[in-house]
């Protein structure tokens, strides 16, 4: 109970004792008045937290680092009597999300709306809700609270940046010919034609065959002679470091917002965030170019997304990366050896790691001898914490003819992935 509630009850008890001991009408009337005030105040407070409708409407259950998560709230007074004041408190776990409000003078049968747009700074899956509703009487004697336990979730994808300067060695498809696999994507390689069926895109129609046969004929395609791209992500906690970070407050240095996107944002100073952002950005680039992209990583268990194309594959990769944390139990060199057996000359791997253990360089070199093309992205862990220097590892990568990119703390990801790291 609040202090004012205890004081009011104490006064009520004292007035009762005084009335019983003296028998005077004045003290009895005082006791009755205090009793009426206390009962009326409690009923008022109870009434204020009931006959209230509270709704939250999330614009999208997915957002992305650097973009906005938008929610609309609506509180409705379902009674004919006004509500003096209502405190609506949100208990969401999304960092920087502050939709709590105090609504005053809500008339009978009236409603109040507000919209909250929260910049997303950290990827992950977060809970929205529950909500608690608090109100009291005009004298401030009683305050009652009502919990609305309904919750929902929002998934924040990792950030993606433009990486057009990134150069990738091509895998080798035997003979330089198209792989003999049919695909629903449009490529330059037409395999055959067939009759039109409902759902086929009109830009697939082969007009010459249509004119000759008198019925709609569409083209079928084969995959282009390009290599599959495999993003291999190292999440061994022994090599990941992070600096202390708190989200910018509302009055400190908030991001500049335009529409549903933050114009500028800074990545969390953590090796895992830089690694995940690099993987997400490369996946978006090559899937946009209609390349087949897969993802390999080891958490407590083997996590693999088979190489595929299209928007759906991008969403699957982003969903996996959104909740990825450095909880791996297998060293990166063993991950590469375990998965390398499934790769062939038509595959290209992009190894993303902060590890300076040169055993994984040996593993990549072994894959190269089998015809698997490789590119390395080194996260300079010593710019994030007390980690070994990366210089010798980069030198050995170049000595093994493995193109290497270097990402440092505070350096833009787009720029880091647009120029090769040269050995010191």
C-alpha positions in Angstrom: 0.0 0.0 0.0 1.0 3.6 -0.5 1.9 5.8 2.5 -1.2 8.0 2.0 -3.4 4.9 2.2 -1.8 3.9 5.5 -2.3 7.4 6.9 -5.9 7.4 5.8 -6.6 4.1 7.4 -4.8 5.2 10.6 -7.0 8.3 10.8 -10.1 6.1 10.3 -9.1 3.8 13.1 -8.3 6.7 15.5 -11.6 8.3 14.7 -13.4 5.0 15.5 -11.6 4.5 18.8 -12.3 8.1 19.8 -16.0 7.8 19.0 -16.3 4.6 20.9 -14.4 5.9 24.0 -16.2 9.3 24.2 -19.6 8.5 22.7 -19.9 12.0 21.3 -22.0 12.5 18.2 -19.4 14.8 16.6 -16.8 12.1 16.7 -19.2 9.5 15.4 -20.2 11.8 12.5 -16.5 12.3 11.8 -16.0 8.6 11.7 -18.9 8.1 9.4 -17.6 10.9 7.1 -14.1 9.4 6.9 -15.6 6.0 6.2 -17.7 7.4 3.3 -14.7 9.2 1.9 -12.5 6.1 2.0 -15.2 3.9 0.5 -16.0 6.4 -2.2 -12.3 6.9 -3.0 -11.7 3.2 -3.3 -14.7 2.8 -5.6 -13.5 5.7 -7.7 -10.1 4.2 -8.1 -11.5 0.8 -8.9 -13.9 2.3 -11.5 -11.0 4.2 -13.1 -9.1 1.0 -14.0 -12.2 -0.9 -15.2 -14.4 -0.4 -18.3 -11.3 0.5 -20.2 -10.3 -0.9 -23.6 -6.7 -0.8 -24.5 -5.3 -1.9 -27.8 -1.9 -1.9 -29.5 -1.5 -2.4 -33.2 1.9 -3.2 -34.6 2.5 -2.0 -38.1 4.8 -4.9 -38.9 6.1 -7.8 -36.8 9.5 -7.4 -38.5 11.9 -4.5 -38.6 15.6 -4.0 -39.2 18.5 -2.3 -37.5 18.6 1.3 -38.7 14.8 1.3 -39.4 11.8 2.1 -37.2 9.4 -0.2 -35.3 6.0 1.5 -35.3 3.1 0.8 -33.0 -0.2 2.5 -32.5 -2.0 2.6 -29.2 -5.6 3.2 -28.4 -7.3 3.6 -25.0 -11.1 3.7 -24.9 -13.4 4.7 -22.0 -16.3 2.3 -22.3 -18.3 3.9 -19.6 -20.4 7.1 -19.6 -18.4 8.7 -16.7 -15.0 10.4 -17.3 -11.7 9.0 -16.1 -9.7 11.6 -14.2 -6.3 10.1 -15.1 -4.8 6.8 -16.4 -1.2 5.7 -16.4 -0.4 3.2 -19.1 2.9 1.5 -18.7 4.5 -0.8 -21.2 6.8 -3.7 -20.3 8.3 -4.5 -23.7 11.9 -5.7 -24.0 12.7 -3.8 -27.3 15.6 -1.4 -26.4 14.6 2.2 -26.5 10.9 1.5 -26.8 9.0 3.9 -24.6 5.2 3.9 -25.3 4.1 4.5 -21.7 1.8 7.4 -21.3 -0.4 9.3 -18.8 -3.8 10.0 -20.2 -5.8 12.7 -18.3 -9.4 13.8 -18.5 -10.7 10.9 -20.7 -14.4 11.7 -21.2 -17.1 9.1 -21.3 -17.3 7.0 -24.4 -14.1 8.8 -25.7 -10.9 7.4 -26.9 -7.3 8.5 -27.2 -4.7 7.5 -29.8 -0.9 7.8 -30.1 1.8 6.4 -32.3 5.3 5.4 -31.2 8.1 5.1 -33.7 11.2 3.4 -32.2 14.6 3.3 -33.9 15.9 -0.2 -33.9 19.5 -0.4 -32.7 19.9 -4.1 -31.8 18.9 -7.1 -33.7 17.0 -10.0 -32.1 13.6 -11.2 -31.1 11.8 -9.0 -28.6 8.6 -9.1 -26.6 6.0 -6.4 -26.9 3.9 -6.1 -23.8 2.4 -6.8 -21.3 0.7 -3.5 -20.4 -0.3 -2.3 -16.9 -3.0 0.2 -16.2 -2.8 2.3 -13.1 -5.2 5.0 -11.7 -6.5 6.4 -8.4 -9.0 8.7 -6.7 -8.9 12.5 -6.8 -7.7 12.6 -3.2 -4.7 10.4 -3.9 -5.6 7.9 -1.1 -5.9 4.8 -3.3 -4.1 3.7 -6.4 -5.1 0.5 -8.1 -3.3 -1.4 -10.9 -4.6 -3.7 -13.6 -2.3 -6.0 -15.7 -3.1 -6.7 -19.3 -1.0 -9.9 -19.9 -1.4 -10.1 -23.7 2.0 -10.0 -25.5 3.3 -10.3 -29.0 6.8 -10.4 -30.5 8.8 -8.4 -33.1 11.9 -9.7 -35.0 14.6 -7.1 -35.7 16.8 -8.1 -38.7 20.4 -7.2 -38.8 21.4 -4.1 -40.8 22.3 -4.4 -44.4 24.6 -2.0 -46.3 25.6 -1.6 -49.9 28.7 -3.7 -50.7 29.0 -3.3 -54.5 32.8 -3.0 -54.2 33.1 -6.5 -52.9 34.8 -8.8 -55.3 34.2 -12.5 -55.3 36.2 -15.2 -57.1 33.9 -17.3 -59.3 33.4 -21.0 -58.7 34.0 -23.3 -61.7 31.1 -25.0 -63.4 32.4 -27.8 -65.7 32.5 -26.8 -69.3 31.2 -23.3 -68.5 27.7 -24.5 -69.4 24.4 -24.0 -67.6 23.7 -26.4 -64.8 21.0 -28.8 -65.8 18.5 -27.7 -63.2 15.1 -26.2 -64.0 14.3 -23.0 -62.1 11.3 -20.7 -61.8 13.6 -17.7 -62.0 14.2 -16.0 -65.4 17.7 -16.5 -66.7 19.4 -16.1 -70.0 19.3 -19.9 -70.5 16.0 -21.1 -72.0 15.6 -24.9 -71.5 12.3 -25.6 -73.3 8.7 -24.3 -73.8 5.4 -25.7 -72.5 1.8 -24.8 -72.4 0.7 -21.9 -70.2 -0.9 -22.7 -66.8 -2.7 -20.3 -64.5 -0.1 -18.5 -62.4 2.6 -18.2 -65.0 4.0 -14.7 -65.5 3.1 -13.1 -68.8 6.7 -12.1 -69.4 7.5 -15.8 -69.7 5.3 -16.1 -72.8 7.1 -17.2 -76.0 5.2 -15.2 -78.5 6.5 -16.9 -81.7 5.4 -20.3 -80.4 2.1 -18.8 -79.3 1.4 -17.4 -82.7 2.4 -20.6 -84.4 0.3 -22.9 -82.2 -2.6 -20.6 -81.5 -2.4 -21.2 -77.7 -0.3 -19.6 -75.0 3.2 -21.1 -74.7 5.7 -20.1 -72.0 9.4 -20.6 -71.6 11.2 -22.6 -69.0 14.7 -21.7 -67.8 17.9 -23.3 -66.5 20.2 -21.9 -63.9 23.1 -19.7 -65.0 26.6 -21.0 -64.9 27.5 -19.2 -61.7 28.8 -20.7 -58.5 26.8 -21.2 -55.3 27.9 -18.8 -52.5 28.2 -20.1 -49.0 28.5 -17.7 -46.1 30.4 -19.5 -43.3 30.1 -17.6 -40.0 32.4 -18.2 -37.0 30.5 -17.8 -33.7 33.1 -19.4 -31.4 32.8 -17.2 -28.2 36.5 -17.5 -27.6 37.2 -15.0 -30.4 34.3 -12.6 -30.1 34.6 -9.3 -28.1 32.4 -6.4 -27.4 32.6 -2.9 -25.9 30.0 -1.6 -23.4 27.1 -0.1 -25.3 23.8 1.6 -24.3 21.2 2.8 -26.8 21.1 6.6 -27.5 18.5 8.2 -25.2 15.7 10.4 -26.3 17.5 13.6 -25.5 21.1 12.5 -26.1 22.1 11.7 -29.7 19.1 10.1 -31.4 19.3 9.0 -35.0 18.0 11.3 -37.6 14.7 9.7 -38.9 13.2 10.0 -42.3 9.9 8.1 -42.8 10.5 4.5 -41.6 14.3 4.6 -41.8 17.1 6.0 -39.7 19.2 8.2 -41.8 22.3 7.4 -39.8 23.0 4.7 -37.3 26.0 3.2 -35.6 26.6 -0.5 -35.2 26.9 -1.9 -31.7 30.7 -2.1 -31.0 30.8 -5.9 -31.1 32.5 -8.4 -33.3 29.4 -10.5 -33.7 27.4 -7.5 -34.9 29.9 -6.6 -37.5 30.1 -10.2 -38.7 26.4 -10.6 -38.9 26.0 -7.3 -40.7 28.6 -8.4 -43.3 26.9 -11.7 -43.8 23.4 -10.1 -44.2 24.7 -7.4 -46.6 26.5 -10.0 -48.8 23.4 -12.2 -48.8 21.2 -9.3 -49.9 23.6 -8.3 -52.7 24.0 -11.7 -54.3 20.4 -12.8 -53.9 19.4 -9.5 -55.6 21.8 -10.6 -58.4 19.9 -13.9 -58.6 22.8 -15.9 -57.2 22.2 -18.9 -55.0 23.3 -18.2 -51.4 23.6 -20.5 -48.4 24.5 -20.0 -44.8 26.6 -22.3 -42.5 27.3 -21.7 -38.8 27.5 -23.8 -35.7 25.7 -22.8 -32.5 24.9 -25.5 -30.0 24.0 -27.5 -33.1 24.6 -27.4 -36.8 22.8 -24.5 -38.5 22.7 -24.7 -42.3 20.5 -23.1 -44.9 20.9 -24.8 -48.2 21.9 -22.5 -51.1 18.8 -21.1 -52.8 17.7 -17.9 -54.6 15.0 -15.3 -54.2 13.4 -13.1 -51.6 12.3 -16.0 -49.5 15.9 -17.2 -49.1 16.9 -13.7 -48.0 14.2 -13.6 -45.3 15.3 -17.0 -44.1 18.9 -15.9 -43.8 18.0 -12.6 -42.1 15.7 -14.5 -39.6 18.6 -16.8 -38.7 21.1 -14.0 -38.4 18.7 -11.9 -36.3 18.9 -14.3 -33.3 22.5 -15.5 -33.8 24.8 -15.2 -30.8 28.4 -16.3 -30.2 27.5 -19.7 -28.6 29.4 -22.0 -30.9 31.3 -25.0 -29.4 33.3 -26.0 -32.5 36.4 -24.2 -33.6 36.2 -22.5 -37.0 38.7 -24.8 -38.7 36.7 -27.8 -37.7 33.5 -26.2 -39.0 35.2 -25.6 -42.4 36.5 -29.2 -42.5 33.1 -30.7 -41.5 31.2 -28.8 -44.1 33.9 -28.6 -46.8 33.2 -32.2 -47.8 29.9 -31.2 -49.2 31.3 -28.5 -51.4 32.6 -28.8 -54.9 34.2 -26.8 -57.7 30.9 -25.0 -58.3 30.9 -23.5 -54.8 32.5 -20.3 -53.4 32.8 -19.8 -49.7 33.0 -16.5 -47.8 34.6 -17.2 -44.4 33.7 -14.5 -41.8 35.6 -14.7 -38.5 37.4 -12.7 -35.8 39.7 -15.6 -35.1 43.5 -15.2 -35.4 44.0 -19.0 -35.1 45.7 -19.9 -38.3 44.3 -23.4 -38.3 41.3 -22.2 -40.1 43.5 -20.6 -42.8 44.9 -24.1 -43.4 41.4 -25.5 -43.7 40.5 -22.9 -46.3 43.7 -23.6 -48.2 42.8 -27.3 -48.3 39.4 -26.4 -49.8 41.2 -24.4 -52.4 43.2 -27.4 -53.4 40.0 -29.2 -54.2 38.8 -26.3 -56.4 36.6 -24.5 -53.9 37.1 -20.8 -54.3 37.4 -18.8 -51.0 37.3 -15.2 -49.7 38.0 -14.2 -46.1 36.5 -11.4 -44.1 38.6 -10.8 -40.9 37.0 -8.9 -38.0 39.8 -7.0 -36.3 38.9 -8.2 -32.7 41.8 -6.2 -31.2 39.9 -3.0 -32.0 36.9 -4.3 -29.9 38.8 -5.6 -26.9 41.9 -7.3 -25.5 42.4 -9.7 -28.4 45.5 -11.0 -30.3 46.6 -8.9 -33.3 45.4 -10.0 -36.7 48.4 -9.0 -38.8 50.1 -12.4 -39.2 46.7 -14.1 -40.0 46.1 -11.6 -42.8 49.6 -12.1 -44.1 49.1 -15.9 -44.2 45.8 -15.5 -46.0 47.4 -13.4 -48.7 50.3 -15.8 -48.8 47.8 -18.5 -49.6 46.2 -16.4 -52.4 43.0 -16.0 -50.5 41.5 -12.5 -51.1 40.9 -10.9 -47.7 38.8 -8.0 -46.3 39.3 -6.4 -42.9 36.6 -4.9 -40.7 37.6 -2.6 -37.8 35.5 -1.1 -35.0 34.0 2.2 -36.0 35.0 1.8 -39.7 32.0 1.8 -42.1 31.1 -1.7 -43.2 30.4 -0.7 -46.8 33.9 0.8 -47.1 35.6 -2.1 -45.3 34.0 -4.6 -47.8 35.0 -2.5 -50.8 38.8 -2.7 -50.5 41.2 -5.6 -49.9 43.2 -5.8 -46.7 46.9 -5.7 -47.4 49.3 -7.4 -45.1 51.4 -5.1 -43.0 
